[in-house]
Amino acid sequence: MASPSKDFRYTVEFNIHAVDAPGTRLTKTGDIYVNICLLGMHKRTRLMPPHLPVHIDQKLYFDKVKFSKN
């Protein structure tokens, strides 16, 4: 008889409203984005003009299932 598996599901809703970095200078050319690594997954925001503070107002969803080894 097999024992019940203990799988785990992680779900994160990450709300980004604004990013500011006082004293930081950005290049005048090219767009920028914010890259976030969470639960071993990488997500990035849409491209935006390089002006600080950056008002993003975007949701990123991270979903991961961890399977147990029996």
N, C-alpha and C positions, 0 to 999 in steps of 0.2 A: 504494500500500500504506500503510495507516494505521500510525502508530507506536503502540507499546503505551502505554496511559495509566498515569500514575503517581498513582493515587488513594491517599489516606492515610486510615486509620480510627484515631480516637483513642477509647479507652475508659478511663474513670476510675471506680473504686469509692472513694467518699469515706466513711470511717467517722467518725462524730461520737460521742464518748463523753460529754463534758461541756464546758460553757462556764462560765467564771467571769470576772468583771470587777470586781476589787477597787475599792471606792470608788464604785461605780455604784449609784444608787437607781432602783428600778423603781416604777411606779405600782401601787397595790394592786388596781385593778380591771382587768379584761380579761386575756386570755391573750396569750402572746408566742410567737414562732417565730423561727428563724434562717434567713435568706435567704442563699444562696450563689450567686455568679455565676462559672461556670467554662466555658471554651471558648465563651463567648458565650451560654450557656444559664443560665437561672435555675431553681433548685430551692429548695424550702423544707421545713423539718421540720414535724412535726405541731404543733398548738397545745398549749402547756404553761402551767401556772400561773406567775405572775411571781415566782419565788423563785430567788435565786442562791446557790450554783452550780446550774446547770440540768443534770441528768443526762438525757441524750438517748438514747444507745445506738441510733442509727439509721444505716442505710446509704443513701446517695444515689448513683445511677448517672448518669453523663454519657457520652453516646455521640455522636460526631460524625464525619461523613465529609467529607473535603475533596477535591473533584474538581479535577483539573488541567485547564487550558485548552490545547487542542491547536490 
